[in-house]
Amino acid sequence: MGKIRAFRGEILSVGTDPRGDAQAVRHEDDGLLVVEDGIIVARGAYADLGEQFSDVPVQEIAGLIVPGFIDAHVHYPQTDRIASHGEQLLDWLDRHIFPAEKAFVDRAYGDEVAAFFLGELLRNGTTSALVYPTVHEQSVDALFEAALARNMRMVSGKVLMDLGPDGLRDTPETARGESDALIRRWRGRGRLGYAVTPRFILTSSDEQLHVTAGLLTDHPDALLHTHLAENLHECAAVAERFPEAADYLDAYDRFGLVTDRSVFAHGIHLNDRACTRLHESGAGIAVCPSSNLFLGSGHFNFGQADRHGVRLGLGTDVGAGTSFSMLHTSGLAYQAALMREDRLDPFRALWLATAGSAALMHIEDRVGALAEGQEADFTVLDAASTPLLARRTAGATLAERLFALQILGDDRAIAATYIMGECAWRRPENSDHRRTN
């Protein structure tokens, strides 16, 4: 028997989409989570399990234990350009982002940003993420080495963009060679996964898009991670370049890039044909409400996606997204849905930020539901972390507490973050936000 310990407290997870599964919500008001060598071996009511595990050390947890948040789309090199003023997507990239990403030719700079980025994820309760680096091979190494040191489950891969600006331009040949080398270097190490990552279809030549398809064929365990239908100006440029394509998604499809392992960020300007194709292929969308609002791109159509059965997860999309907090992001998702009179239930919002994103990233067998056999990544939420939250949640039902955390919560509501059953971040005592003085 390896290292075994237990955590006692209120436990909540939503393992499947609650819209279609009445048993999706799993809640123990006084629960026990038993962890052996980082893996959950038992979960249930303390009254049922306490005697069975009476010889196991128990840590009492004050707060609501939920699965660690899973960010399905985020850019670590854009951390220092968060809150950059004044542009929509294409101009924002040219003015703010591309110049910043050129600095990642310096491995030491990449190391410093990666360390800060992962620290911010943990501080916000995020334990897994699907991450954009830059075109530079060393930017992937920096992220993966930092994630390996922290035992975090990260999926990433070198950005491909042979039509990018000077300093951020590779070739079809280097895209292939460097991606293959990175996969060989990192496959099977720690809790890391690889994603073949063309930036978006306008920054890759037809030749490089064919190379992308070849990489996915040769590495069937890799994801495809890219952008789709984020901004109307972008959509118009795609239509101009690919006039024979039925729509933006079809442009990718013509290169064999729409499969059940494809994760497309945004997808806020999709027609019904594209949604049908997403469903048929098993591809999915990482919904990014914060960046969609910040860049003036629009609001995701939850109703349309649900009618077509499109797979969904949730992403912060930092640095166009304005917060690392998945609580804050899920609150914006609620508001974006309500713009079209769709009412995002708080349990479904939690599913999107945890098991939904895990399924989108094909890691749902490992994380996302605090289920027996999964890795013990979890976050402790404090519904009294601010005076307003404490007042709003006093005497509230579980659904009301969860919704209040979704709308009013942010990094202050994260009491602690655990990786494989070990505390990776804890809110400092001297930053107890419940104080009013």
C-alpha positions in Angstrom: 0.0 0.0 0.0 1.3 3.5 -0.9 0.7 6.8 0.8 -3.0 7.0 1.7 -4.9 9.9 3.2 -8.4 11.2 3.4 -10.2 14.6 3.1 -13.4 15.2 5.0 -15.8 18.0 4.0 -18.6 19.0 1.6 -17.9 17.5 -1.9 -19.5 18.5 -5.2 -18.9 17.4 -8.8 -20.8 17.3 -12.0 -19.4 14.4 -14.1 -21.6 14.7 -17.2 -23.8 17.3 -18.8 -26.7 17.7 -16.3 -29.0 18.7 -19.2 -29.2 15.1 -20.2 -28.3 13.2 -17.1 -30.4 13.4 -13.9 -27.6 11.6 -12.0 -24.8 14.0 -13.2 -24.6 16.0 -9.9 -22.8 14.1 -7.1 -22.9 15.8 -3.7 -22.0 14.8 -0.2 -22.8 17.4 2.4 -20.4 15.6 4.8 -18.2 13.5 2.5 -14.9 11.6 2.6 -12.4 11.6 -0.3 -9.8 8.9 0.1 -6.6 9.2 -1.9 -3.8 6.7 -2.4 -0.7 7.8 -4.2 -2.6 10.7 -5.8 -5.5 8.6 -7.0 -9.0 8.6 -5.6 -9.8 5.2 -4.2 -13.1 6.0 -2.4 -15.6 8.7 -2.2 -18.9 8.9 -0.4 -20.7 10.1 2.7 -18.5 10.1 5.8 -21.2 8.2 7.6 -20.8 5.3 5.1 -17.0 5.4 4.8 -15.6 6.7 8.0 -15.5 3.4 9.8 -13.9 1.6 6.9 -11.1 4.1 6.7 -10.8 4.8 10.4 -7.1 4.1 10.4 -6.4 6.6 7.6 -5.2 10.2 8.5 -8.1 12.6 7.8 -7.8 16.3 6.9 -10.8 18.4 7.7 -11.6 20.7 4.8 -13.5 24.0 5.5 -15.2 25.0 2.3 -16.7 23.3 -0.8 -14.5 20.7 -2.4 -14.9 20.7 -6.2 -12.8 19.2 -9.0 -9.8 21.3 -10.1 -10.9 23.7 -12.8 -9.8 22.8 -16.4 -9.1 25.7 -18.7 -9.8 24.4 -22.3 -8.1 27.4 -24.0 -5.5 29.8 -22.8 -2.3 31.5 -24.1 0.6 31.5 -21.6 2.8 33.9 -23.7 0.0 36.5 -23.6 0.1 36.8 -19.8 1.9 40.1 -19.9 -0.4 41.6 -22.5 -3.6 41.0 -20.6 -5.7 44.2 -20.5 -4.3 45.7 -23.8 -6.5 48.5 -25.0 -8.4 49.4 -28.1 -8.6 46.8 -30.8 -10.6 43.9 -32.2 -9.0 40.6 -32.9 -6.8 41.0 -36.0 -5.6 44.5 -35.1 -5.1 43.4 -31.5 -2.9 40.6 -32.6 -0.8 42.9 -34.8 -0.5 45.7 -32.2 -0.2 43.9 -28.9 0.3 40.1 -29.2 2.7 39.3 -32.1 5.3 41.8 -30.8 5.1 40.3 -27.3 5.4 36.7 -28.5 8.6 37.4 -30.4 10.3 37.7 -27.0 9.9 33.9 -26.5 12.9 33.3 -28.7 14.7 33.8 -25.3 14.3 30.5 -23.3 15.0 32.3 -20.0 12.1 34.7 -20.6 9.9 31.7 -21.4 10.8 30.0 -18.2 10.0 33.1 -16.1 6.6 33.6 -17.8 5.7 29.9 -17.6 6.4 29.9 -13.9 4.2 32.9 -13.2 1.5 31.6 -15.5 1.2 28.2 -13.7 1.2 30.0 -10.4 -1.7 32.1 -11.5 -3.6 29.0 -12.6 -3.1 27.3 -9.2 -4.0 30.5 -7.4 -7.3 30.5 -9.3 -8.0 26.8 -8.7 -7.1 25.6 -12.2 -5.2 22.3 -12.2 -5.3 21.4 -15.9 -5.2 23.4 -19.1 -5.0 23.3 -22.9 -2.3 25.9 -23.6 -1.0 27.9 -26.5 2.7 28.6 -26.4 4.4 30.4 -29.4 6.0 29.3 -32.6 9.3 28.8 -30.8 10.1 25.2 -29.9 11.7 26.4 -26.6 8.4 28.0 -25.5 6.9 24.5 -25.3 9.9 23.2 -23.4 9.6 26.1 -20.9 6.0 25.4 -20.2 6.3 21.6 -20.1 9.3 21.7 -17.7 7.5 24.1 -15.4 4.4 21.9 -15.5 6.4 18.7 -14.9 8.0 20.3 -11.8 4.5 21.1 -10.4 3.0 17.7 -11.5 0.2 19.6 -13.4 -1.8 18.1 -16.2 -1.0 20.4 -19.2 -1.6 19.9 -22.9 0.3 22.1 -25.4 2.2 22.1 -28.6 4.3 24.3 -30.8 2.3 26.9 -32.7 2.4 26.5 -36.5 2.3 29.7 -38.6 4.4 29.9 -41.7 2.3 32.9 -42.8 3.0 34.8 -39.6 4.9 38.1 -39.2 8.7 38.3 -39.1 10.1 36.7 -36.0 7.0 34.4 -35.6 7.2 32.5 -38.9 8.2 28.9 -39.3 8.0 26.8 -42.4 6.1 23.6 -43.3 9.4 21.7 -42.8 10.3 23.2 -39.4 6.7 22.8 -38.3 7.0 19.1 -39.0 10.5 18.5 -37.6 10.1 20.6 -34.5 6.7 19.1 -33.6 8.0 15.6 -34.1 11.0 16.3 -31.9 8.8 17.9 -29.2 6.5 14.9 -29.2 9.4 12.5 -28.9 10.9 14.6 -26.1 7.8 14.9 -23.9 5.5 12.0 -24.7 4.8 9.9 -21.6 6.5 12.3 -19.2 4.5 13.3 -16.1 1.0 14.4 -16.8 1.7 16.1 -20.1 -0.1 15.8 -23.4 0.6 17.2 -26.9 -1.6 19.3 -29.1 -0.8 20.1 -32.8 -1.5 23.8 -32.8 -1.9 25.8 -36.1 -2.6 29.3 -34.8 -5.6 29.7 -37.1 -6.2 29.0 -40.6 -5.1 32.4 -41.9 -1.6 32.0 -40.5 -0.8 28.7 -42.2 -0.2 28.0 -45.9 -2.1 25.1 -47.6 1.2 23.2 -47.5 1.5 23.7 -43.7 -2.2 22.7 -43.2 -1.4 19.4 -45.0 1.6 19.0 -42.7 -0.7 19.5 -39.7 -3.0 16.7 -40.9 0.1 14.5 -41.4 1.2 15.1 -37.8 -2.2 14.2 -36.5 -2.2 11.0 -38.5 1.3 10.0 -37.3 0.4 10.9 -33.6 -3.1 9.8 -33.0 -2.9 10.6 -29.3 -2.4 14.3 -30.1 -5.1 16.8 -30.1 -5.7 19.5 -32.7 -6.0 22.9 -31.0 -6.8 26.0 -33.0 -9.2 28.9 -33.4 -12.5 29.1 -35.3 -15.1 31.8 -36.2 -14.1 34.2 -33.4 -14.5 37.6 -35.1 -16.5 38.8 -38.1 -13.5 40.4 -39.8 -11.6 37.2 -39.4 -14.5 35.2 -40.8 -14.6 37.5 -43.9 -10.9 37.1 -44.4 -11.2 33.3 -44.3 -14.1 33.4 -46.8 -12.0 35.5 -49.1 -9.0 33.1 -49.0 -11.2 29.9 -49.2 -14.0 30.9 -51.5 -14.8 27.2 -52.3 -15.4 26.3 -48.7 -18.9 26.2 -47.4 -17.9 28.1 -44.2 -15.0 28.6 -41.9 -15.2 25.1 -40.4 -15.3 23.6 -43.9 -12.0 25.3 -44.7 -10.4 23.2 -41.9 -12.4 20.1 -42.9 -10.9 20.2 -46.4 -7.5 19.6 -44.9 -8.7 16.7 -42.7 -8.6 18.8 -39.5 -12.1 18.2 -38.2 -12.0 15.1 -36.1 -13.1 13.9 -32.6 -9.8 15.1 -31.3 -10.2 18.7 -32.6 -10.6 21.5 -30.1 -11.7 24.8 -31.6 -11.7 27.9 -29.5 -14.6 30.4 -29.8 -17.0 29.2 -32.6 -19.3 32.2 -32.0 -20.1 32.8 -35.7 -21.2 29.4 -36.9 -24.1 28.4 -39.1 -26.2 25.3 -38.6 -24.3 23.3 -41.2 -21.0 23.8 -39.3 -22.7 22.8 -36.0 -24.1 19.7 -37.6 -20.6 18.8 -38.8 -19.1 19.5 -35.4 -21.5 17.0 -33.9 -21.0 14.4 -36.5 -17.2 14.6 -36.2 -17.1 14.7 -32.4 -15.1 17.9 -32.6 -15.8 20.5 -29.9 -15.7 24.1 -28.9 -13.9 25.8 -26.0 -16.2 28.6 -25.2 -14.4 31.8 -24.2 -16.9 34.5 -23.0 -14.4 36.9 -21.5 -12.3 37.4 -24.6 -15.3 37.4 -26.8 -16.6 40.4 -24.9 -13.2 42.1 -24.4 -12.4 42.0 -28.2 -16.0 42.9 -29.2 -16.3 39.6 -31.1 -19.9 38.6 -30.0 -21.5 36.1 -27.7 -21.5 32.3 -28.0 -24.8 30.7 -29.0 -25.4 28.0 -26.4 -28.9 27.3 -27.7 -27.7 26.6 -31.2 -24.8 24.4 -30.0 -27.1 22.5 -27.7 -29.7 21.9 -30.5 -27.0 20.3 -32.5 -25.3 18.4 -29.7 -21.9 20.2 -30.0 -19.3 19.2 -27.4 -18.4 22.1 -25.2 -15.8 23.1 -22.6 -14.8 26.5 -21.1 -11.7 28.6 -21.5 -10.3 31.8 -20.1 -8.4 32.7 -23.3 -6.0 34.9 -21.4 -4.6 37.4 -22.6 -7.7 38.4 -24.6 -9.6 37.0 -21.7 -9.3 39.3 -18.7 -9.1 36.9 -15.8 -7.5 33.6 -15.0 -10.5 32.8 -12.8 -12.8 30.0 -14.2 -15.4 31.2 -11.6 -15.4 34.6 -13.2 -15.3 33.1 -16.7 -18.3 30.9 -15.9 -20.2 33.9 -14.6 -19.6 35.7 -18.0 -20.8 32.5 -19.8 -24.1 32.8 -17.9 -24.4 36.4 -19.0 -23.5 35.6 -22.6 -26.1 32.8 -22.7 -28.8 35.0 -21.2 -28.2 37.5 -24.1 -30.0 34.9 -26.2 -32.5 33.9 -23.5 -30.6 30.7 -22.7 -30.3 30.1 -18.9 -27.0 28.5 -17.9 -27.7 26.4 -14.8 -24.9 26.8 -12.2 -24.4 23.0 -12.1 -23.9 23.0 -15.9 -21.5 25.9 -15.6 -19.4 23.8 -13.1 -19.6 20.9 -15.5 -18.3 23.1 -18.3 -15.4 24.3 -16.2 -14.4 20.8 -15.1 -15.6 17.5 -16.6 -16.9 19.2 -19.8 -13.5 20.7 -20.5 -11.9 17.3 -19.5 -14.0 15.5 -22.1 -13.2 18.0 -24.7 -9.5 17.4 -24.1 -9.9 13.6 -23.9 -8.7 13.5 -20.3 -12.1 12.7 -18.7 -10.8 9.3 -17.5 -8.1 11.1 -15.5 -9.7 14.3 -14.1 -12.8 16.4 -13.8 -15.3 14.5 -11.7 -13.5 13.5 -8.5 -14.5 9.9 -9.3 -12.9 6.8 -8.0 -9.9 6.0 -10.1 -9.3 9.6 -11.1 -6.4 11.8 -10.1 -7.1 13.8 -6.9 -6.9 17.3 -8.4 -9.4 19.5 -6.5 -10.1 23.0 -5.4 -11.6 24.3 -2.2 -14.1 27.1 -2.6 -14.9 29.6 0.1 -18.4 31.0 -0.2 -17.7 33.5 2.6 -14.5 34.8 1.0 -15.8 38.4 0.7 -18.4 40.2 2.9 -20.8 40.3 -0.1 -20.5 36.6 -0.8 -20.9 35.7 2.8 -24.0 37.8 3.1 -25.5 36.5 -0.2 -24.8 32.8 0.6 -25.9 32.8 4.3 -28.6 30.2 4.6 -28.6 29.6 0.8 -29.2 26.3 -1.0 -26.4 24.5 -2.8 -27.6 25.8 -6.1 -27.8 29.3 -4.8 -24.3 29.1 -3.3 -22.8 27.8 -6.4 -24.5 30.5 -8.6 -23.3 33.2 -6.2 -19.8 31.9 -6.5 -20.1 31.8 -10.2 -21.3 35.4 -10.5 -19.5 37.0 -7.5 -16.5 34.8 -7.1 -12.9 35.1 -8.4 -9.5 34.2 -7.1 -10.4 35.4 -3.6 -12.9 32.5 -3.4 -10.1 29.9 -3.8 -9.1 28.7 -0.4 -6.7 26.0 -1.6 -5.7 24.0 -4.7 -4.6 20.4 -4.6 -2.6 18.4 -7.2 -2.8 14.6 -6.9 -3.9 15.0 -3.2 -1.1 17.4 -2.3 -1.7 21.1 -1.5 -0.1 23.1 -4.3 -1.5 26.5 -3.3 -3.2 27.8 -0.2 -4.6 31.3 0.4 -2.2 33.1 2.7 -3.6 33.8 6.2 -2.8 37.5 5.9 -5.0 37.8 2.8 -8.2 36.6 4.3 -10.7 38.6 2.2 -13.5 38.1 4.6 -12.0 40.9 6.8 -13.9 44.2 6.4 -11.3 46.5 8.0 
